[in-house]
Amino acid sequence: MEKINLSDWDEDRYLELNTYFRIMIQRLVDSDPYIKELQQQDSGLQLQDLIGRMSDRDQLLWEEFIKLDKIKLHQDMIDHLEGRNTPYHPQSGFSRKDPSSDDDDQHPW
């Protein structure tokens, strides 16, 4: 199992990459004919299908994002278990976001 180093956390970089991939993935879903075809199939669209359509540079950025996301999840779980910050909620995870809110652009996925 990979050891998580909490000192590698960079919230600004995490938010930057989160926004970048939110836009990129939406663009792929909206415009890539291969992705549209996969959506029509019974097996559906998988995250790995989207990653496979990214450039080599974007795949490296994706790996960086996933590493930061693992750190964030690890810290969120520690905070939850120790009673700090926002408790876990099944609809919104560890986010302070109101699940009924339409304001998705201001919050990470």
N, C-alpha and C positions, 0 to 999 in steps of 0.2 A: 504494500500500500504506500502511496506517495505521501511523504511528510509535508505538511502544510506549514509554511513560514508566514505567520501573521504580519511580520514586518515588511513583507513584499506588497502589502495593500496600498493601492493608490486610487482613491475614490474618484479623482478627476479623470484619470485615464479610463477607469471602469465606465464612468458615465459617457465619456467620449466614444469608446468602442461600442457601448450598448446602443447609443443613438445611431452610430454608423451602420451597425448590423441591422437594426430595426428598419432603417431606410433601404438598405441593400436587399434584405430578404423580401421586403414588400415589393420592391422593384422586380426582383426575380419572379415572384409569384404572379405579378401582373403582366409581365412581358416575355418571359422565356417560354418558347413553344414546348420545349421538352418538359419543363416543370408543369405547364398547363396540362400536357398529356398525362403525366403521372397523377395529377389530381383527379383525372377522370377514371383511372383504373381502380379496380377493387382493392388493390393493396395500398392505394393512396400515396400521398407524399410523405416522405420521411426527412428528418433533419439532415441525415447523411446525403440525401439527394441534393439538397441545397448547397451543402458544403462542397460537394463534388463539382458544382457549377462555378465555384469561386476561383479567382486567379490564385496562383501560387502565393503571391504577396498577401492576399486576403485570407488565405488559409493559415498563414503564419500569424496574422493579426487575430484570427479566430482562436488559435491556440493560446495566444496571450490573454484574450478575453475570457476563455474558459478557465484558465489558471486564476485570474482575478475573481471570477465568479465562484470558484471553489473556496477561495479565501473568504469571500463575503458570506457564503453559506455557512462555513465553519464558524465564523465570528458571530453570525446571527444565532446559530444553535447554542453557542456558549452563552451569549447574552440571554437567550430565552431560558435556558436551564438555571441561570443565576438570577433570573427575575429582573434583568435590566432591559431597557429599550422597549420596543413594541412586541407584545406577545404574538406568537404564531396564531394565524387565523386561516382556516381551510380555504377560504375564497381569495384572500389577498396575500397569503404567505406571511413573511415577516415585514411587509410593507405597511406604512402608515396610510396608504391609499385607501379611500373608500371604494369598495368594489362596485358600488352603484354609480360612481362618478364616470363621466365621459372624458375626463382629462387624462388620457393615456400618455400624451406626449411629455409630460413632466416627470414620469416615473419609469424606472428601468423595467424591463420585462421580468 
